[in-house]
Amino acid sequence: MSHKAGFVNIIGNPNVGKSTLMNAFVGEKLSIITSKAQTTRHRILGIVNGDDFQVVFSDTPGIIKPAYELQESMMGFVKSAFEDADVLIYMVEIGEQALKDEAFFNKITHSKIPVLLLLNKIDKSDQGQLETQVQLWAKKVPNAEIIPISALEGFQVKEVFSRIIELLPESPPFYPKDQLTDKPERFFINETIREKILIHYKKEIPYAVEVDTEEFFEEENIIRIRSVIMVERETQKGIIIGHKGSALKRVGVEARKDLEKFFGKQIHIELYVKVNKNWRSNQNQLKRFGYNS
């Protein structure tokens, strides 16, 4: 029996639903999802296996014009998505007019590989608006196959997946068939904590934060975790902790609940906050946190 396998890379502007789509394909919450821009910082693989196929999905940061070293690294992950894709998913949302970076847009329109342009969030539009948007994108990206979807509602997600399987080349699997992602457990702990910070804190705070899990001990019935939340300034540390530690406690409680679902075990988590000045512009620190590598 022939076997298909390939890399399907998802790119687009911030907040168009890339992470929601990949999680829908994979059936697991691998990428964190919030209403804030730049939620995804890394390139995260989600692997979907069948008897005769393996699809390696890749969620990438939203395309922006970088303002500091961390964002430069994030756009590096997006650039790499063009290099190994067998199918490229370019995701836009209803009402969107163009990609924020012309160089990326040029790469998409001149792509030699199949491009699926997914017009997302159609549950927020009417038929007339949808038709106008389809015509607009057909002119802008003539090499793409346009499919209207709602990643959140699951509309046309199965149809897109079936089309992806059709487009994949024949190949043996790239990863073991029981593997779900390329990221280690500590990565998902860090991301779960960071998601809670994105949800509960405003302004600059979420973007000045990085999480580092220093200890991960798995016992038969419980996993013991110690994680450090890095911020850039003392004032940010105070905001993260909150009055008598109440804000930090809320982050810990919500992260623990999600991690217990993810790991299927009881979780004991300890959170600490440290100041790590200007880590977003420090090459050594970025490398340590998995950027620029």
N, C-alpha and C positions, 0 to 999 in steps of 0.2 A: 504494500500500500504506500502511495506517495505521501510525503510529509512536507508541509509548508511552514516556513518560519521567517520572521523578519522584524525590523525595527520600525515602529510607527510613532513619529515624533509630533507632539502637539505644540504649536506656537501661536502667538497672538498678543494683543494688547493686555494690560492688566485688567483683571476683573471681568473677563468675558466668559468665564466658566470652564477653563481648561482643567483645573483640579477636580471640579465636580464631574466632568466627563470621564477623566481617567478612573476616578473612584467608582463610577458607574460601570465601566468596562471590567474593572478588576474584581468588583464586589467586596472590596475592603477599603477602609479609610486610610490610604497611604499618604495622600497630600492634604495638608490642612486647608480649611476653607473659611474665609471671613470676608466681610464686605470691604475691607481695607485693601488698597493697592499694595503691590509688592509682598503679598503674603508668601508666595513661593520664592525661595532664594536659591535653591539647588536644582539640579536636574535629577528627577526621581523616576526610577524605573518601576513599572508595574507589569508583572508577567502573567499572561493568561494562557493556560494550556488546555489542549484537547487531544484526543487520540491521534489526530493527523495534522495538528497545527500547534505552533507556539507564537503568540503575538507579544512582542516586547514593547509596551507603551512607554513613552517618555514624556513626563510633565515638565515644563520649563518655566522660568520666571517670565512675567509679562514684559513685553518689549518697551523699554524706556530709553531716554537719553541719559547716560550715566553722569552723576554729579560728584561721586567720590569712589574710592577704590573698591568698596564692597559692590557697588552697582556695576562697576567695570567687570568684576568677576562674574556677576549674575548674567551680564550680556555675553560673557564668554561661554556660559552654559548654553545659551540660545544659539550662538554661532555653531557650536559643536553639533547641535541638532540637525543641521543641514548636511553634515559630513557623513553620517552613517544611516540616514533614513532610507527605507525601502518604500515607504508611503509617508507623505507629509500632510498633516492635518493643520490647516490654517483656520483658526477659529475667530469669528467675528460675532458681534451681537447686533440685534435690531437697532437701527438708528446710527450705527457706526459708519464712518465715511472712508477712513483710510488708516493704514498702519503708521505709527508715530516715527518710524525710521525708514527713510526712502531706500537705503541700501538693502535692508532686509526685504522690503517690498519688491525690489528689483530681483532679488534672489528667488523669491516665490514665483514671480511671473515668468522667470526664465528657467524654472526647475525642469530637469530632465526626468525626474521621477513623478509618479502620479501624485496629484494634489487634490485633496478633498477639502473644499471650503464649506465649513459647517456654520450655518447662520443660526446662532443660538438665541435663546430666550424668546422664541416666537409666540409663547403663551402670553407675552406682553404686547402683542401687535394684532392688527386686524388684517383681513385678506388683502386690502388695497396696499397697505404699507409693506406687507410681505412681498407682494409682486414687484413693487417699486425697488425694494432692496435686492431682490434676486436679479433684476435687470441691471442695477448699478454694479453689482459684483461680477456679473457675467462679462461686462465691458472691461472692468478693471483687471480681472484675473481670467482671461479667456482660456487659459490652459487648465483651469480647475473644474472639477465636478461639484456643483453646488447642491447641498442637501440641507433643508431647513430642519432644525431640531429643537428640543427643549431638554437639555442635559438634566436639569433638576426634576422635571416631570417624567423623564424617561421616554419622551416622544421621539421615535425614529432612531433611538440608540441601538437597538438590535439590528435594524436595517443597515446602519453605518458599519456595525461590526461584521455583518455578513459580506458587505462590499469590501471591507479591508481584507478578509480571508481570500476573496476572489483575486485581489491585487497582489497578494504576497507571492514571492518566488518559492519554488520548491527548494527545500533546504532541511538538513537535520536541525534539531533544536540547539540553541545557543547556551541554554542554561538547563540544569537538572529540572525534570518535569514537576517536581514538588516545590520548586522555588517560587516565591511570590514577588520578591524584590531584590535589588542589589544592595540595599542599605542594611546596616547592622541594627540590632535592637536599640542601642543607645540613641541612634539618630531619631527614631520615632518617639522616644521619651522626650528628647530635646524639642522636637517639633510640636508635640502635644502641649508641653508647657508654654512654648512660644505662642501657640494658638490662643491659649487662655489670656495671655498678656495682650495680644492683638485685640481680643474681644473687650477686655475690661479697662484698658488704659487708652488715653487720648493723645492727640498731637504727636510730638516727637518720640515719646517714650517707647512705643513698640519697635520703632526703627533703630533705636539706640541699644536694643537688647539682643544678646546672644545667650544661648543656654548650653552648658557643658555638664554632662552627666559623669561625675567622677567615680561613682561606685555603683555597681550592678551585681547583686548577689542573688542568684536564683536557688531557692530551696524547694523541697517537694511541694509545699502548699502555699508558699509566699515568695514574692520577689521584693528585696530590699534595695531601695534606690536613694542615692544622694546626688542632688543636682545643684549646680551653681548658676544663678542668673547674673550675667555680666551686664553692667551699664557703663556709661561713659563719664557720668558726673555724680558727685555726692547728693545733689538735689534729686536726681533721678532715683537713687537708691532709697531715699526717704519716701518718695511717691510709691515705688513698687511695694515697699513694706507696709505702708499705710499706718493708721492710728492703732497703736498697740498690736501691730502685726496682722490686722484684720484683712487687708488687701492681699497680702502674700498667702495667708491661710486659705482665702477663697480660691486662689490660683491652684494651690496644692490639692484642695478637696476636689475641684472639678477635673484636674489632670488625673488624679488617682482613679476616679470613676471611669474615665475614658480608657485608661491604661489597663484597668481590670477587665474591661470588655475586650481589648485588643489582645492581651496575653492569656485571658481565661484563667487568671489566678488572682489571689489576694495580693494587694500592693501596699507596701509601707514606703512612703516617700518623704524625704527631708529636703527642704529648699533653703538655700542661702543666697544672699545678694552681695556681690562684690563690685567694686569700681575698677574698670579696666579702661583707662583713659584713651580716647580716640582709637579704639580697636578697629573701627570701620575703615580707617585710613592707614592701618599698620600692616604691612605685607606679611610679617612674621605671624601676627595674630590671625590674620585671614587664612593663612596656610594651616594653622593649628585647628581652625574651625571648619576646614574642608573646602575653603575657597582657594582659587589660584593654584590648584594642584594639578 
